[in-house]
Amino acid sequence: MAHIIFFEKPGCGGNERQKRWLLDAGHRLTVRSLLAEPWTADALLDFLDPLPVADWFNRAAPRVKNGEVQPESLGRTEALALLLAEPLLIRRPLMQVGEERRVGFDPPAVDRWIGLTPETATRLRDAAEGCAAGGERACRPAQ
């Protein structure tokens, strides 16, 4: 089983479920706050770089949902500066096993990467990312 560094938004219901699925599969977690981490451009790009810029963003973040931030219209430099200034916009979770890093929680991809229980992998194919709360309060910073 894997030792996973799991960057979450504290209090996010979606991240809570994801951590439970990983623990149920026998993985060990070191949990860190995505919002409190002292991100540098290089450290964040270690996670984001393989993805298109639009996939760097948390689609449930209020500023993305209301159209104020439009990920498809941003270049790499502008997007990275925005994410460093406002980590709530970063797609989550960020996960690291050894030197390999991943963004988001797609159950089939996580299952292929490090393994989930068969029941979990089957059950979770639809809605594994995002907050359970939904709406505006879903992705506000934890108090």
C-alpha positions as CSV (number, residue, x, y, z in Angstrom):
1,M,0.0,0.0,0.0
2,A,1.1,3.6,-0.6
3,H,2.0,6.5,1.6
4,I,0.1,9.5,0.2
5,I,0.7,13.1,0.9
6,F,-2.8,14.4,0.5
7,F,-3.4,18.2,0.1
8,E,-7.0,19.1,1.0
9,K,-9.2,22.0,1.8
10,P,-9.9,21.4,5.5
11,G,-13.6,20.8,6.1
12,C,-14.3,19.8,2.5
13,G,-16.8,16.9,2.4
14,G,-15.5,15.6,-0.9
15,N,-11.9,15.5,0.5
16,E,-13.2,13.7,3.6
17,R,-14.8,11.0,1.4
18,Q,-11.7,10.7,-0.7
19,K,-9.5,10.2,2.3
20,R,-11.9,7.5,3.7
21,W,-11.7,5.6,0.4
22,L,-7.9,5.7,0.4
23,L,-7.7,4.6,4.0
24,D,-10.3,1.8,3.4
25,A,-7.9,0.6,0.6
26,G,-5.1,0.4,3.2
27,H,-3.1,3.4,2.2
28,R,-1.4,5.7,4.7
29,L,-2.1,9.4,4.5
30,T,-0.2,12.5,5.5
31,V,-2.8,15.2,5.3
32,R,-1.9,18.8,4.6
33,S,-3.9,21.9,4.1
34,L,-3.9,23.1,0.5
35,L,-4.8,26.6,1.7
36,A,-2.0,26.8,4.4
37,E,0.8,25.3,2.3
38,P,3.5,27.8,1.4
39,W,3.3,27.2,-2.3
40,T,6.0,28.3,-4.7
41,A,5.5,28.3,-8.4
42,D,7.9,25.4,-8.9
43,A,6.2,23.3,-6.2
44,L,2.8,23.9,-7.6
45,L,3.9,23.2,-11.2
46,D,5.3,19.9,-10.1
47,F,1.6,18.9,-9.7
48,L,0.0,20.9,-12.4
49,D,2.5,21.0,-15.3
50,P,1.3,17.9,-17.2
51,L,-2.3,19.2,-17.4
52,P,-3.9,21.9,-19.6
53,V,-4.2,25.2,-17.7
54,A,-8.0,24.9,-17.5
55,D,-7.6,21.6,-15.6
56,W,-5.6,23.3,-12.9
57,F,-8.8,25.0,-11.5
58,N,-11.4,23.9,-8.9
59,R,-14.6,24.2,-10.9
60,A,-16.6,24.4,-7.7
61,A,-14.7,27.5,-6.4
62,P,-17.2,30.4,-6.2
63,R,-15.1,32.7,-8.4
64,V,-15.0,30.0,-11.1
65,K,-18.7,29.1,-10.8
66,N,-19.8,32.7,-11.1
67,G,-17.6,33.3,-14.1
68,E,-15.3,35.9,-12.5
69,V,-12.4,33.5,-13.2
70,Q,-12.5,31.8,-16.6
71,P,-9.8,29.1,-16.6
72,E,-10.1,28.5,-20.4
73,S,-9.1,32.1,-21.1
74,L,-5.9,32.1,-18.9
75,G,-2.3,31.6,-20.0
76,R,0.1,29.6,-17.8
77,T,1.8,32.6,-16.2
78,E,-1.5,34.4,-15.3
79,A,-3.1,31.2,-14.1
80,L,-0.2,30.2,-11.9
81,A,-0.1,33.7,-10.3
82,L,-3.8,33.5,-9.6
83,L,-3.5,30.0,-8.0
84,L,-0.6,31.1,-5.8
85,A,-2.5,34.2,-4.7
86,E,-5.8,32.3,-4.1
87,P,-5.2,28.5,-3.3
88,L,-8.9,28.0,-3.0
89,L,-8.9,28.0,-6.8
90,I,-6.6,25.0,-7.1
91,R,-8.2,21.8,-8.1
92,R,-8.1,19.3,-5.4
93,P,-7.0,17.1,-3.9
94,L,-3.3,17.2,-4.8
95,M,-1.7,13.8,-4.0
96,Q,1.9,12.7,-4.0
97,V,3.3,9.2,-3.7
98,G,7.1,9.2,-3.8
99,E,8.0,11.5,-6.7
100,E,4.7,11.0,-8.6
101,R,2.1,13.7,-8.2
102,R,-1.6,13.9,-9.2
103,V,-4.3,16.5,-9.3
104,G,-8.0,15.7,-8.6
105,F,-9.6,12.4,-7.7
106,D,-10.8,10.3,-10.6
107,P,-11.6,6.9,-9.1
108,P,-10.6,4.7,-12.1
109,A,-7.3,6.7,-12.4
110,V,-6.6,6.5,-8.7
111,D,-7.4,2.8,-8.7
112,R,-5.0,2.2,-11.6
113,W,-2.3,4.3,-9.9
114,I,-2.3,3.1,-6.3
115,G,-5.5,1.0,-5.9
116,L,-8.9,1.3,-4.3
117,T,-11.1,-1.4,-3.0
118,P,-13.1,-3.0,-5.8
119,E,-16.3,-1.9,-4.2
120,T,-15.1,1.7,-3.9
121,A,-13.7,1.9,-7.4
122,T,-17.0,0.6,-8.9
123,R,-19.2,2.8,-6.6
124,L,-17.3,6.1,-7.2
125,R,-17.1,6.5,-10.9
126,D,-19.6,9.4,-11.1
127,A,-18.9,12.1,-8.5
128,A,-15.6,11.9,-6.7
129,E,-14.4,15.5,-7.0
130,G,-15.8,18.5,-5.3
131,C,-17.5,19.3,-2.1
132,A,-20.5,17.5,-0.7
133,A,-22.1,20.8,0.4
134,G,-22.6,22.2,-3.1
135,G,-23.6,25.7,-3.8
136,E,-21.8,28.9,-2.7
137,R,-20.7,27.6,0.7
138,A,-19.1,24.5,-0.8
139,C,-15.7,25.9,-1.4
140,R,-15.3,28.8,1.0
141,P,-12.2,28.8,3.1
142,A,-12.4,26.8,6.3
143,Q,-13.0,29.0,9.4
